[in-house]
């Protein structure tokens, strides 16, 4: 790769051709402030805070969107540049509400941090706040356009990274705002509730709908038996809210914190993941080995992906796995199997999940199958961010908590269950068990590395007893089109499909990069969280879902066998084509 040489603040720097001034400065430990820029997204210089001086240029240039050129002389900080940046911040603040104490991003807001760093202590410009109503139409997200700083991150994420196109710039000039295309309610748009807009918003203009009050009320009600489950990706991200390095595995401390919050039973979504694999792997074997259903089989553990598929690719519904997500499987078992074993009236159980995801709030009421127990199977779903706030408000010293265990019988999990939290993890877990179901033998090496990592689409071929199984893994919705269009073209031409088994996760990196995770995710952070997940897998006594003794007991005592009539009642669902726009 060709390199170029330039100077930044009088210091020589050598970087690959095409490197932005912003990234070149980072290499030299020089921090240029930004607001609209995010490493996940293409730079477009909307905010103007990253301006720098370049010798020979009559104007200041935007460092995020300007490539460093050979021989270029750059000044990143001087009194004039700092004053320009401060003025830009003050102008943004003149159109921004001053209700920081009531904002969900208080103390975790990029605009607030910039104002503090630049010593903004007064408002030199007349306030011009446009009062716009909040959009609370979805069960997952709240859109507060009055706080929008027009950085465009949410639009770029929704259109570029996710290929959903639910958000757009509307109006011109001072009247510019971000809203669903057509100026309709978010719930009436193609929105898939993935929450990546909220994860990338630098301020409090888009955030998760807070359900912690309902959870607190249930905990404090002596008549209610409160049960909680935690998703695999939560245990490697919750620590970031308490100063831990991303990826630190904190399963035991999280269980302990939940007990101190007052939950009556603590289970693990990883158990639900093991259960999902038992059903989904069985479904794959039925289709692939016995011809009972179309190939390829497509995994359906991600509710945002399911919502997208129902809207954009409804003709592929016959290829969906009918297996519910781990969250919903475990919830159904709590209000049936667990309730029966403990002699608890299921109407008195309040089931809570802690998820890295905002669309799980939508999933718990998406259709009648989410009421398979005769009650609402999952009563509330909160994000990793919401749990962190609950722990802090309860005065729990998270750092000094002892490691504790989950409760039984729905708290035991295998390594296969925990890798659901990363892209490729569902497929890898399914392969471990499908191989056993077909051959009657365990895989010699359970780690299947060809489908690990952050490549947008990963393809591999697995040998199962002499039969070649073609698999594909895609994450971040924009990468899905390539995979599905190949399948559609082959089916149209009457050819063998290019894949037998497909996994899709809506968020980049999988659930570790979910829309409800701690703010600030980058590929570096996603990789660290994924490493923590794989560590959990490696430390597990059992590595494959079919080896889980508690899963075996569940089938013996209640479900009978995978794909049984009872299993279908509680663990499976169906799908419906949905219009892109409801209005």
N, C-alpha and C positions, 0 to 999 in steps of 0.2 A: 504494500500500500504506500502510495506517495505521501511524503510528509512535507510540511511547510514550517518555516521558521519566522517568528515575529517577536516583538517585545510587548510586554504588558507591564505597565508601571516601571518601565526602564529595565525589566528583567527579561532575559531571553527565554523563549519557550518554543519547543518543537512538538507539533501535534499532527495527527493524520489530516490530510486535506479534507475539507468539508466540516471540520470541527467548528462549532460556534464559538464566538468570543466568550459567552457565558461558560461553556464547558472547559474551554482552555484556561479561563481564570480559575475555575475550581481546581484544576490540576496544580495550580500554583498556590492553593490555599487562600485564594482571594474570593470573597463572597460578594457577588453582585445581587442586590435585592430584586425579587420578582413577585408578581401576584398572579398574572395570567398563565405563567409557564408551569408545566408539569412534565416530568420525564416520560410519562406514558403517551403524551400527545405531541403532535407537530407544533413547533413554535410559530406564533403568528403576531407577536408584539402588540397585543391589544392594549395593555395597561400603560406602557411607556415608563415604568419605574426602573427598568434595567438599562437606561440610556448611558452611553459612554462616549468619550471623545476619541476620534481617530485622526491622526495627523493627515492633513490634506483635505479633510472633509469639512465643508462649511456648516454642517449640522451634526447634532448628536445622533448616534445610531443606536438601535436597540440590540443589545448584546445577545438576547436569546435567539434572534432571527437573522443575525449577521454572521456569515462564516468568516473565520480568521483567514487572512490572506498572507501570502509570502511577503515578508518585509514590512508588514503593517505595524504601526506604532500606536498602541492603545493606552489611554488613561482611563482607569475605572473609577477613581475617586479623586475629587478635588472640591474646594468649597462651592464652586458653581454647580457641579454635577449633583452634589449632596442637596443643595438648595432646590434644584429642579425636581429631584425625586421627592423631597419633602412637600413641595407645592402640589405635585400630582396626588400624593396621599391626602393632603388637605382638601383638594377638590373632590376626591372620591368620598371623603368623610362628609362633605357638605351635602351630599345626596344620600347619605346613609343614616338610618335611625340610630339614636344614642341610647338604645335599651339593652346594653351589653349584659346587665345583671340578669335579664330575663331571657337571654338568647341561649339556645342549646350549644352554641359554639363558644360560650364565654370561657376565657383562658385557654382555648384551643382554636383560636381564630387567626388566620394569617394576616388579615387587615389590622386586627387589634395588635398583633405582634409588631407589624411594621410601624404603626403609630407610636408604639412604645420605643422602638429602636431609634426612630428619628426624633424623639422628644417632642411630639406634638402635644402641646398643653393648652392650646386655645384654638378657636375656630375663626380664622380670619375672613372666611367667606360666608355669605348669607346662606342659611339653610334652605334647601329646596327638596323636601321629602315628598315623593309621590306616594300617596296612600293607595295601595292596591290590596285587594282581599287575598287571604290565604286560600290555597287550593288544598282541601283536605279530603278530596273525593276518593282517593285510594286507601286501602287498609294498611298500606306500607309506608307511604311517604307523604311529607307535607312540603308544599311549594310556597315560599313566602317571597313574592317578587319585590316587595318593598326593600328587602335587604340585598337584592342582587347588585353586584358591582360590574356586571356586564363583561366579565373576563372571558366568557365563552367556553369555559372548560366543560360545562355540562352538555352543551350543544355538541362539542367535538367528541365527547365520550359517547353520547347517545347515537350520533350519526356515524362517527368513524370507528370507534372501538367496538360498539355494539350493533351497528347497522339496524337500529330500531326506528330512528327518526321520529321520536315522540316529542322532542323539544326543538324549538326554532327561534331565531330572532324575529320579533315582530316590531313594526313601526320604524321611525327614523329619527335621527337627531336626539334631542332630549327625551323624546317619547319612545325611544328604543327599549324594549323589554324582552325577556325570555319567557316563553310560554309554549304550551302544546301547539303544534301546527293547526291552523284553523281557529285558534283562540278558543278551544274547547276545554272542558275539564280533563285533567290528567287521566282520570279513570276511563274516559271515553276515547282516549287516544291509543296508539299502538303500544304504549308503555307496558313493559314486562316486569316492572317493580324490582328490577335487579339492584337498584340503589347505587349504581356506579356514578350517577350524577351527584348523589349526596356525598359519596366517598371522595369525589374530586372537587367539590365546591369548596372554595377557600374560606367562605363565611357561612352564615346561617340561613342562606336562601333556600336550601333544600336539605331536609334532614329526615331521619326516621320518625315515624309516628310513635310516640312514647306510650308504652303500655305498663310502665312500672307501677303506676298508682293502682291499677287493677290487681297487680300481683301482690302489692303490699296489703291491700284490703283482704285478699284471700288468706295470706299468711296470718293476719291478725284475727281472723274469724275462727273461734274455737270449734265451730261446727264443721269446718272444712278441712279435709285431709289434702295438704298441698304436696304435689310431686313435681320434681324437676328433672330434666335431662339436659346434658351438655353435648354439643356437637364436637366432632374431632378437631376442627380448626380453632375452636375457642381456646383450648388448652395451650396453644402455642402463640396466642396473640394477647390474651387478657393481661399478661404481665406488662405489656407496653404501657398500660394505663398507670402502672405503679413503678415505672422506671427500669424494668427489666429489659434486657436485650431481646429484640424480636426473635422468635423461635424458641425461647426458653420454655421447656416442657413443665407445665405447672398443674398437672391433673389433680394431684393430691391436695394441693392448697386450694384449688377451685372447689373440690368437694367440701373441704373444711369450711370455706367461706359460705357456701350455700347452706350448710347446717347451722351456722351462726346467724344467718339471715332468718332462719326459722322454718325451713322446709321440713316436712315430715319424712320424706323419702327422696333419696338422690340416686338417680339411675344414669345411664350413659347412652347417648345416641349411637355410640359404636356398637352396642348390642343390637340396636335396630338395623345398623348397617350389616351386621352378620346375618340377621334375619332376611334382609333385602337380598343379600347374595344367595342365600339358600333358595329363594323364590326365583330370582332373576337368572341365576346359573341354570336352575332346573328348566326354566322357560327356554333358555338358549339351547340346551341340549335337546329338548323336545322339538324345537324348530330345525336345528342344524342336523342332528343325528337321525331324527325320526320323521322329518318333513311335516310336522304339525304346526304350520304357520309360516308366514313369509319371512324371507331373509333379505336384507340384514335385520337384526334386532337392534333397536336403539334404546339406550338407557334413559330413564326418566326420573332420576333422583333430584334433579334441579328444577324447581317450580318455574323459574324465569324461562328456562329453556323449553319446558312444556308449554308455557303460555305463548312463547314465540312460535313454536312449531304448530300449535293449533291455529295461530293467526296467519303465518306466512307459508307453511307447508302442510296444510290439512290433509292433502292427498297421501301423506306419509303416515297417517295415523295407524294403519294396519301394521306398521313396522315398530310401533311403540311397544316397549315392555309395559305390561299392565301392572307391574309391581309398584306399590306406593313407595314414597321416599322413606328413609330410616326414621325420620321424625314421626311420620304418621303411622308407621307400623308399630313403633314402640308405644305411641299414645293409645292405639287401639288395644294393645296387650295390657296396658296399665288399667284400663277401664273394663277389662274382661277377665283375663287370666289372673292378674295381680289382685284385682278386687275380690275375685272368688277365693283365692288362696288366703287372703287376709280377712275375709268376711266383712269387707267395707262396701257400703252402698255406693255404687259408681256415681250416683247423682251428687254425692258429697265430696267427690274427688275433683280438685282443681289442678289441671295438668299444665305445666309451664315448660317451655323449651328455651334454651339459650343458644342462639344461632349466630353464625357469622354473616347472616343474610337478612335483607329486608323483605324479600319476596316470600319468606316463610310465614310472615304475617298474613299474606294473601292466601297462601296454600291451605291454612287451617280451616278455611271456609269456602274453598273453591267449588265444591259440589257436594252432593249428598253422600258420596263415599267417605267423606271426612267425618261422618256421623255413624260409622259402622257399628259402634258399640251400643247404639241406641241413644247416645248423648253426643255432644260435641266432643270428639276424641281429644283434640288439643285445644285447651281453653285460651291460652295466650302464648305468644312467641316474642321474646325480647332479644335484642342484638347483644353482641359482646360489649358494645359501648354502654348500653343500658345497664347491663350487669355491673360493669365497673362503677357506674354512678351509684348503684344501690349499695355496693360494698363500701364505697367511700362515705355515703350518707349514714350508714349504720355504724360508723366508727370502728370498723374492723381493720386491725393491723395486718394487712395481707402478707407483708414480708415475713413476719414472725409466726405465721400459722404453721402448725404441724401438717405433715402429709397424712391424709385420711383416705379410706377406701369408700367406694360406692356401696350402696345397699344391694341386696340380692332379692329376688332372683334375676333382675333385669339390669344388673350393673356390670356383669362380666363380659369382656370383649376380647377379640383376637387382634393380631396385627393387621389382618385384612380389613377389619372394621375401622381401624383408625386411619388407614390411608385413603379412605373416602374423602378426606379433607383436601386432597391435592389433585390437580389435573392428572388423569391417567390412573388414579387410585381405584376408582370403581371398576375399571376394566381389569386392572391387575388383580384385584380381589376376586372378581368373577372368574378370571382365567385360572386362578389357583384351585377354585372349587369345581369349575366345569371340567378341568383336566381330571380331577379325582372322580367325578361322576361318570365320565366316559371310560376311563381306564381302570378304575378301582385302585389306582396307585397315586401316591403323593408325588408332586413335582420334586425333582432332585434339588433344584434351586428355585425357591419361591420368588425371589426378587426378579421382576421382569423389567429390566432397565430400558429397553427400546421405547417404551411409552412414557418415560419420565422426562421431566424438564419443561422449559417454557416455550418450546417451539409451538407455534399456533396450531399446526396440524401435525400429528405424529402417526405414521403408518408402520405396521409390522406384520409379520407372518409367524404364527405359532404352530409348531408341530405337535399335534395330539395323536399319539399312537399311529403315526404314519399319515395322518390327515392334516392338510394345511389349512389353518384358520386365519383368514385375513381380517385384521382389526384396524380401526382408526380411532383416534382421540383428537377432539377439537375443544379448545377453550377460548373464551371471548367470542361472542356471537358472530362477529364479522368474519371469523374463520370457518363458520359452518357451511356457508354457501358452496364452497369448493367441494366439500365432502358430499353434501346432499345432491348437488347438481350432477356429480359423477354417477351416483346411484340412480337418479331419475333418468339419465340418458341411457344407462345400461338397460334398465327395465323397459324403457320405451322401445329400444331396439331388440328386445327379447334376448339379451345377452346375460351371461353370468354376472351378478353384481360384483363390483370391485371389492366389497367388504362383506364379511359375515356378521360382524358385531361392531357397533359404533357407540362411543361415549362422548357426550357433550356436556360441558359446564359453561354457564353463561359468563362467569367472571374470569378475568385473566389470572392464571395460576390455580384456578379452581376455588374452592371455598376458603382457602387461606387468604385469598384476595377479595373476599366477599364484600358486598356493599354495607354490611353492618359491623365490619371490623374496625379497630382503631384507625384513626385518620393517618394519612401520610404514606400509604403503601406505595412502594416502587418495586421494580423487579428484584432489587437487592433484598428488600424486606420480604417479599414473597418467597424468595429462595431460602431465606433463613427460616421462615415459618415452615416451609415444606421440609427442610432438613430436620426440624423438631418432630414433625409427623413421622418421618422415616425412622427416627431414633426410637419413637414409641413403638413402632412396628418391630424393630430389631430386638427390643427388650421384652417383647411379649412372650409368654410361655407358649401360647398357641398362635400360629401364624395364619391359619386358614379358617374360614368361617365354619365349615362343617366339623371342625375339631372342637368347637366351643361346647363344653359340657352343659352349660345352661341352655343353649340352643337345642341340644339333643333332648334335654328334659322338657322343654316347652313343647316340642313336637310329640313326645311320648305322652305327656299329660293333657295336652289341649288341642294342638293343631293337626295331629295324626301324621301328616307327611307333607312335603312341599307340593304345592298346587292342588291340595285336597279341596273339597267343597268348603270346608271351614276356613282354610287358608285364603281361598278366593274371597270369602265374605269379608274378612277383616284386613287382608293384606294387599288386595288388588283394587284397581279402579278402572275407569274408562275415560275416553277423551272425546271432545266435541269441537268441530270446526268453529272458530270464533271470528267475527268480523274485525278488521283492523280498526275501524272507527265505529263507535256505537251511535254516533249522531251524524 
